[in-house]
């Protein structure tokens, strides 16, 4: 049923109350689905070592395991052929949908992503659960939106709520779920979206904590806060993480391009490459398989040699890129945290050996490097800081976490390295073309925030070249709501409420983002 302009505006007047209720509903549903996904992946991680130990007993069993891996690759390839949107982490697909450039079929993506992610982790690929959890949660939100016949405006909010609930349930990190959804997915901090996303995230976390417990994802101790005499090492670490983060983005895209250029390989044959690599590593270096959670636990609980840390870091780096570049359904979110942790571990171990640093602070640098590496690659520093302290349960490192994240962010930005999910979305759109919703005539409200120093600041509405097919509905300035007139002067922090047809959303969104965000 199409929503006319009047009903869209009237419903928007009571958005906050409606969205809080819908946020609870989406949070509960998405939390339960993602919790089930998390349990399945944990079981896959438990079964894999048992399978490998059993297969090592004879060459025939080893050959049988390789045949099973090829069968897993074939099955995942069929899933990808049936639903291409399950490829990779799923976060770029969600960002594309939020800007109107992609339209995912939730009822196809949801089961295919669930099964595909499980099979990849069972096979030992170096992929994470966070991206799929975010996409699965968002698709639950979209399914609820479709089931309740909501318009495109509310659907975007429910997609964001589902994404927040997905990350919250995956990592027991409700605040990070809220921040990531606002910072990376919705890219808007309005009161309506904040309240709805927060309720969804907290609901999902409550359900998961009640069933799975409330322990932090990483169980390693930080005995003391880092003394200020070591802060110069934090600054240097931030620069190193920025450099390595930019290299990670380049290398990941390069491997993805090599797969794409291999025209003689179909999607199933490309998937066979990481599955076969996983089989070889399973019998030679099984530590490199899976999400890498056990590696961090081992790194922080034992005194490792610098050479060993660097060797594992290099192996995980290459295998993660090979796994993700193939298009297998799985994320890079958690694997890049593992890589960051090992960079910090190597850096701190070198500090102990060559600069006389107290070894009690090695775990501090492991923690700091996770946040800094995340900030350099994803370019969402607030999410990284909050996520790390929620995953570790450590609140004593906020200052040092902030410093290393800012330094890594600045370094990666100066190197002109694009955020990884933005680059992946561009590749996806280039590969598949822009797929916009076929429905026409549905009206949607979209908010845009005027940034400091942007083209719109201190400018009259009549002097601005607005996008075509875009109606200014209101200007929200603090608690006031102004009727937009030609003589109304826009100020930094103003929220511009626009109305458009959903078929025009992609083009209007791009131009509005440039107007609101780009400097003169």
PyMOL commands that set and color helices and strands:
alter all, ss='L'
color gray80, all
select helices_A, chain A and resi 5-13+15-55+59-82+84-86+91-98+106-123+130-147+152-171+174-186+191-212+228-261+267-284+286-288+293-301+306-325+333-355+359-378+381-392+398-414+420-432+461-463+502-517
alter helices_A, ss='H'
color red, helices_A
select strands_A, chain A and resi 443-449+470-477+480-482+495-501
alter strands_A, ss='S'
color yellow, strands_A
deselect
rebuild
show_as cartoon
